[in-house]
Amino acid sequence: MRKSIPHSVIGVLFLAALASRAAGEVSYDFSLEPDAPVSLYPDYVDTVEIFICPSTRHVIDMELIAMGILRDLRANARGGRDDDRGGHSYEYFGFYTQGFLNGVPKTPNTIPDGLHAETVLVVDADDGAPSLNNCPEPGNNHGAAGWNWGFADGHVEWITREETNERFERSFHGRACP
């Protein structure tokens, strides 16, 4: 499966934004993880297209953004890969949710040495039919086969549905697929 170039760029930008926050240079809070695009555009990226997976019909309405209405940057599209009603294509993981790192924000200072390549920051959104969260299904961006993940070291990997639970655990997140 081909990896999305914007996905890898988002991973790097997300880490850069976290570094800025850790240095006290910005005021946003990545605990509002779906809002990550609001925190990155326009200060870190100059186009919203980077927040759209090319395998979807997702859209971000620039006319609304020009009016100060940021809903498409605040939430990913909820109706699966064919949803063209507005919303970005990715989910952001700004905090660890399991193990000894549970609740710790992901910043350059909190990612343990040697775990940057295992620490997931962004994944293809998987909202839509049927109903599992954080587990590839037919209506998701790439269907039930798998999804792209961006990691703290800037690389992107295609993660199959079968690999999802193991990879979440290695990144200090809970199992998601039955």
C-alpha positions as CSV (number, residue, x, y, z in Angstrom):
1,M,0.0,0.0,0.0
2,R,1.3,3.4,-0.9
3,K,2.0,5.8,1.9
4,S,0.6,9.3,1.8
5,I,3.4,12.0,1.6
6,P,1.2,14.6,3.5
7,H,0.9,12.0,6.3
8,S,4.7,11.9,6.9
9,V,4.8,15.7,6.7
10,I,2.1,16.0,9.3
11,G,4.1,13.7,11.6
12,V,7.1,16.0,11.4
13,L,5.1,19.1,11.8
14,F,3.2,17.7,14.7
15,L,6.5,16.9,16.5
16,A,7.8,20.4,15.6
17,A,4.7,21.9,17.1
18,L,5.0,19.8,20.2
19,A,8.7,21.0,20.5
20,S,7.5,24.6,20.3
21,R,4.9,24.0,23.0
22,A,7.5,22.3,25.2
23,A,9.7,25.4,24.8
24,G,6.8,27.6,25.8
25,E,6.6,29.3,22.4
26,V,2.9,28.6,21.6
27,S,-0.3,28.5,23.6
28,Y,-2.4,25.7,22.1
29,D,-3.1,22.5,23.9
30,F,-2.7,19.2,22.0
31,S,-5.0,17.5,24.6
32,L,-7.6,18.7,22.1
33,E,-6.2,16.2,19.7
34,P,-8.9,16.5,16.9
35,D,-8.0,20.2,16.9
36,A,-4.4,19.6,15.8
37,P,-5.0,21.1,12.3
38,V,-6.2,24.3,13.9
39,S,-2.9,24.5,15.9
40,L,-0.8,23.9,12.8
41,Y,-2.6,26.0,10.1
42,P,-1.6,28.6,9.1
43,D,1.4,29.0,11.5
44,Y,3.2,25.7,10.5
45,V,1.6,24.9,7.1
46,D,0.3,27.2,4.4
47,T,-2.3,24.9,2.9
48,V,-5.1,22.8,4.4
49,E,-4.7,20.1,1.7
50,I,-2.1,18.5,3.9
51,F,-4.9,17.5,6.2
52,I,-6.8,15.5,3.5
53,C,-6.0,11.9,2.7
54,P,-5.9,11.5,-1.1
55,S,-7.8,8.2,-0.8
56,T,-10.9,10.0,0.5
57,R,-13.5,12.6,-0.6
58,H,-12.9,14.7,2.5
59,V,-13.0,18.5,2.2
60,I,-12.1,21.5,4.2
61,D,-14.2,24.6,3.3
62,M,-11.9,27.5,2.9
63,E,-14.8,30.0,2.7
64,L,-15.8,29.0,6.2
65,I,-12.2,29.3,7.4
66,A,-12.0,32.8,5.9
67,M,-15.1,33.7,8.0
68,G,-13.4,32.3,11.2
69,I,-15.4,29.1,11.2
70,L,-12.9,26.4,11.8
71,R,-15.1,23.3,12.2
72,D,-13.5,21.4,9.3
73,L,-10.1,21.8,11.0
74,R,-11.5,20.9,14.4
75,A,-12.9,17.5,13.6
76,N,-12.2,14.7,11.1
77,A,-14.9,13.7,8.6
78,R,-17.3,11.4,10.5
79,G,-18.9,9.5,7.6
80,G,-16.0,7.4,6.4
81,R,-13.9,7.9,3.3
82,D,-16.7,9.1,1.1
83,D,-17.9,11.9,3.4
84,D,-17.6,15.2,1.6
85,R,-19.6,17.3,4.2
86,G,-16.4,18.7,5.7
87,G,-13.6,17.6,8.1
88,H,-10.0,16.5,7.9
89,S,-8.8,12.9,7.4
90,Y,-6.5,12.2,10.3
91,E,-6.6,11.4,14.1
92,Y,-3.9,12.8,16.4
93,F,-2.5,11.1,19.4
94,G,-1.0,13.8,21.6
95,F,-1.0,11.8,24.9
96,Y,0.0,8.3,25.9
97,T,-3.0,6.3,27.1
98,Q,-1.5,3.1,28.7
99,G,1.3,1.8,30.9
100,F,3.8,3.9,32.9
101,L,3.3,6.8,30.4
102,N,-0.5,6.9,30.7
103,G,-1.7,10.6,30.5
104,V,1.7,12.0,29.6
105,P,1.7,14.4,26.7
106,K,3.9,13.4,23.8
107,T,6.7,16.0,23.5
108,P,10.4,15.7,22.6
109,N,11.1,15.7,26.3
110,T,8.7,13.0,27.3
111,I,9.1,10.4,24.5
112,P,11.5,7.8,26.0
113,D,14.9,7.4,24.3
114,G,14.7,4.8,21.6
115,L,10.9,4.9,21.3
116,H,10.5,7.7,18.7
117,A,10.1,5.1,15.9
118,E,7.4,3.4,18.0
119,T,5.5,6.4,19.2
120,V,2.4,7.1,17.0
121,L,1.4,10.7,16.5
122,V,-1.1,10.6,13.7
123,V,-3.2,7.9,11.9
124,D,-5.7,7.8,9.2
125,A,-9.1,8.6,10.7
126,D,-11.4,5.6,11.0
127,D,-14.8,7.1,11.7
128,G,-17.7,5.9,9.8
129,A,-19.3,2.5,9.2
130,P,-19.4,0.1,10.8
131,S,-18.5,1.1,14.3
132,L,-15.1,0.2,15.7
133,N,-12.8,3.0,16.9
134,N,-9.1,2.8,16.0
135,C,-9.5,-0.5,14.1
136,P,-9.6,-0.6,10.2
137,E,-13.0,-1.4,8.8
138,P,-14.6,-1.3,5.3
139,G,-15.8,2.3,5.4
140,N,-12.5,3.8,6.7
141,N,-10.0,5.8,4.6
142,H,-8.3,2.6,3.3
143,G,-10.9,0.0,4.1
144,A,-10.4,-3.0,6.4
145,A,-6.9,-3.8,5.1
146,G,-5.1,-1.3,7.3
147,W,-4.0,2.3,7.6
148,N,-1.1,4.8,7.5
149,W,0.5,5.8,10.8
150,G,2.9,8.7,11.3
151,F,5.5,8.3,14.1
152,A,7.5,10.7,16.3
153,D,10.7,10.1,14.3
154,G,8.9,11.4,11.1
155,H,8.4,8.0,9.3
156,V,5.1,6.6,8.1
157,E,4.2,3.0,8.0
158,W,1.3,1.0,6.5
159,I,-0.1,-0.9,9.5
160,T,-2.4,-3.8,8.7
161,R,-5.5,-4.5,10.8
162,E,-3.7,-7.6,12.1
163,E,-0.8,-5.5,13.3
164,T,-2.9,-2.8,14.9
165,N,-3.2,-4.1,18.5
166,E,0.5,-4.9,18.8
167,R,1.6,-1.6,17.4
168,F,-0.8,0.3,19.7
169,E,0.6,-1.5,22.7
170,R,4.2,-0.7,21.6
171,S,3.2,2.9,21.4
172,F,1.6,2.8,24.9
173,H,-2.0,2.8,23.7
174,G,-4.8,0.2,24.3
175,R,-5.8,-2.6,22.0
176,A,-8.5,-1.6,19.6
177,C,-9.3,-4.5,17.2
178,P,-11.3,-7.5,18.3
